[in-house]
């Protein structure tokens, strides 16, 4: 039986990652472009996957800028 000896791995998401996942695909792609990364890598970051520190910081700053503009969905 696969995985019988190890507990399931679940990563804890930050508030920024949860907010990013709640956005539409169009908004996510615009934030990924602003962070100079691909939509695929940004979505992997939102699921708790590995991403370069510079790209993760850029995505978080792009989300903060979106919140500062007064967008209710972020």
Helices and strands as residue ranges (DSSP letters): H 15-22, H 25-34, H 39-46, H 53-68
